[in-house]
Amino acid sequence: MEQIEVGSIDPVRIDKYLALHFAPLFSRSYFSYLISEGLVLLNGVPVKKRALVSSGDTIEVAFADTPESELVPEPIPLDILYEDDDILVLNKQSNLVVHPAPGNYTGTLVNGLIHHVKTLQPEAGNLRPGIVHRLDKDTTGVMITAKHPEAQRRLIQMFSDRSVKKEYLAITYQKPIEGTLKTLIGRDPKDRKKMAVVESGGKDAITHFSLLEEKPPLCLVHALLETGRTHQIRVHLKHLKAPILGDAVYGSPSQNKKFHAERPYLHSFRLQIKHPMSLQSLSFEAPLPEDMKHAAFVAAR
């Protein structure tokens, strides 16, 4: 049983609070499961997932496996850029989900990771062993993972402290305004499955944009993330009226079809971070994938 003393916060649902407290190790749905099984106590009393947590509360959590939580190692090919005893850095391919989630417990990067790193075994309920940050399913490029719990803990803290430099390349339809964009990002009030720039109730999101190349109507854009909100670059570029080519959620269907873009052309180009154990400064790059190179070639014709 793990005990949490809640600090100064605004009232928030307990399942959401726990997911944020333990991010990115456990999902909100996992804590909903624990709550439904009576394994979460609020001030000594079992609660429902809609219960609100407030300043000064005490939460007790008994971690347990869910019925679907057994992770199966799978021989998924990994394009490894760097590996030592503590970390593994890879060039993530498109069409690859990072970690298991309800309805999708196989074929993920985690399944491939625990196959490659035999000593990396999940603790009860943890469907994200080794994972310290995420890339969307169809986002390619540099991603760092941990090979043991202590490295994972330290890397997660680095991302939380914003001491990691994350650079992306995107192909956009239309030219975005260059410079720094600082907004709030939250759930789209018109479609809760999407994110959007909002006036209130969201989280601060900061992205620095610069134009690398322009071949009308397409542009190659460099994005430096200062924060790491869900779909941040995709949402910010839509807000700038220069959506990412191939983005079925935030982009232009007609332009996606015209350029035969079947995924968002967003690539994690460079990651700069300190080694979690030695604290040596490290920098990793991943080359632009072929489909993004092809789009730039087509635009140039």
N, C-alpha and C positions, 0 to 999 in steps of 0.2 A: 504494500500500500504506500503510495507516494502522497505526501502532504504539501499543499501549496497555500501560502498565506498571501491573500490578494492585497495588492497595494492600492494606491489612489487611482481609481478608474471611474468612468461613467458606467452606469448599469448596462450589462451586455448579457446575451444569452450564454448559458454555461457551455454548450457544445461549441459555440464560436470562440469563446474565451480560451477553452482548452486547446482547440486547434491552433490558435495564434500563439499560445504559450509554448507549445511543443513543436511548432513549425520548424522545418518541413518534415519532421519525422512521422507524424500521424495526421490523418485527415479528419475533417469534421464528421464525416459519416462513421468513422471508427469510434469516435467519442459518443456519437448518438447510439451506437450499438452497446457500448459499455453502460451508458445511462439506462437503456432499456432492460439491461440485465441486472440492474441494481448495484453496479460496481463503482458508481460515483456517488459520493456523499457531499452534501453542502451543509456545513456547520453540523455534521454528524447525522444528517438525515438523507435518505435516498431521495433523488429528485427526478423530475421530468426534464426533457431536453429544452423545453421552453422556459425553464426557470432562469431568473436573472441573477447574475453575480454582481455584488457591489463591494465597495472599499471595505476592507477589514474582514471579509468573509474567509472561511477556511474550507478548502476543497480537498477531498481525499479520493485518490484514483487507484483502483486495483486493475492493473493491466492484464489482459487475457487475449487469447487468440479468438478471432472471429471464425465462423464456420468455413469461410472461403479463404482464410489468410495464409494457408500453407504455400510458400513460394517454391516454385519448381525451377531448378537451373535449366537453361536452354542454351544450345550452342549458337547463339546469335552473333554474327560477325561484328567485331568492333574494330574501327579504324583508330588504332592507338597512336597518339602523338608523343606521349611520354608516360613512363611508368617507373616507380621505385617501390620501396617497401611500404610507403605510406599513402601515396596518391596514384591515381590513374587518370590521365588526361586524354580525351578522345575527340575525334572529329565526328560529331553526331550526324547520322544520315537523316534524310526526310522520311516521313511515314513511319516514325518510331516514337511510341509513347514512352515517356521517361520511367514512370512507375505504375504499378498495378492500382486499379480503382474498381469500384463496383461495376461488374459486367465486363471487366477487362483485366483478368488476372494472369494472362500469359502473353508472350510475344513482346514484352516490354524491355527497355534497357536494363532494368533491374534484374530481370531473368537472365539476361546475357552476362551481366556483371557478376552475379553470384556463381555462374558457371565458370567464368574466367578466374575469379579470385575465390579459391576454394575455402579460404578461411573466413570469408565474409558471410556471416550467418545472421539472419534477422532475429531480434528479440521478440517477445510476445507482442503480436499486433502490429509490429513495425513492418510495413510493406515498402519501406524506402531505405533499406540498408545501403550505405555509401553515398546517398544522394544529399547534396548540400545546396544545390540550386536547380532550377528547371529551365528547359527550353520547350516551347510548344511542340506538338507532335510533328509538324512539318517545318520547323525551323532547324536549319543545319548549323554545323560549326563547332567551335571549341566549347567543351564542357568538362569541368573538373569533378572527379568523384574521390571519395575516401575509401581506403582499404581496411580501416579498423575504426572502432568507435571514437577513440581519442582524436584521431585526425578529423573525423567527421564533426565532432563537437567544435574543434578549433576553427575549421573552415566555415561552419555555419555562423560562428561568431564574427568572423571577418566579413562575411556578406552582410550580416546584421549591422556591423559598424560602418558599412560603406567604405571599407578600405580596399575593395577590389575594383580594378578598372576594367569596365566591360565595353567593348567597341563592336558595333555591328555595321554591316553593309546591307542596304536595301535597294531594290529597283522599284521606283515609284512611277505612277502615271501622273504626269504633271510635275512642275517644279515647286518644291516647298520653300517657304521662307527660311533663310539660314539664320542661325543664332540659337539662343537658349529659349526653350519653351517650358514654362512652369505653370502647372495647372493642378486641379484636383481630379482624380480619376475614381469613379465608382460604378456601381451597376447602372446600366442604361434604364432610366425610368420607363421607357416604352417597351423594352425587351430585356428582362432580367437575366437572360442567358448571355448578354453582351455587356461589354464595358463601354464607358463613355466619359468624355470630359464633362464634369458636373460643377455646378456653382457652389454646392454645399454638401456635406455628408460624405465626401470622398477622402482619399488619401493623397498627400502631396506627391506630385510626379514631376521630375525634372529630366529633360533630355536636351542635349546639345547637338544641333544638326549642322552639317556642312555639305555643300555640293561638290562631288568629286568629278563628275562627268555628266554632260547633257547631250542626249541624242533624241531630240523631240520625236514623239511626246514623252519619251522615257528619260529618267534620270538615275544615276548611281549616287546614292546618298550615304554619307557616313553619319552614324548616330552613336554618341557617347552617353551611356546611361549613368545618371547620378543616383537614381532610385531604381527599384526593380518591381514595379507594379504589374499586375496581370495584364498582358497584351499592351504594355505601355507604348512601345514604338508604333505598333499598328494603330492604336487609338490616336496618338499624337499626330501621326501623318495624315490620318483621316481628317482630324481637326484642322490641319493646315491645307486641306483640299488637295492633297497629293498622296492618295492611298497607295499602299503597296500592291504592285502587280501580282495577280494570282490570289489575292485575299478574298475568299468567298464570303467572309463575314463583314469586313469593313471596306471592301474594295468595289470596283466597277465591274459588274458581270459582263458587259459588252467588251470592255478592254481585256478582261481575262480571257474571253473567248477568242478575240482577235489575235492575241499573242500566244494562244494555246498554253496559257499559264495555269497549271493544275495545282499549285500550292503557293502560299505567300512567299515571295522572293525576299526572304529575310535570312541573314547569315551571321552567326556569331564569329566575327573575324579575328578578334584578338582579346585575350584575357591576361591581365597582369595581376599577380597576387604573390604574397609571401608564402613560402613553404610552411605548412602547419607545424612542423616539428623543428626544422633547422632555422626557420625565419629567413631563409635566403630568398632574395627577390627573383621571381620567375616571370617569364613572358612566353605565351604560346599563341601561335597563329594557325589558321586553317585556310587553305586556298578556296577561292570562289568555286562553288559547284558548277558542273557543266550546264545545267538548265538555266542558271542565271547568266552564264557566259553566252549562251545561245540567244537569250532574250536581248542582250545588249548588241549582239551581232545582227539580229533581225532588225532592230531599231535603226542601226547604222546604214542599212541598205537603202 
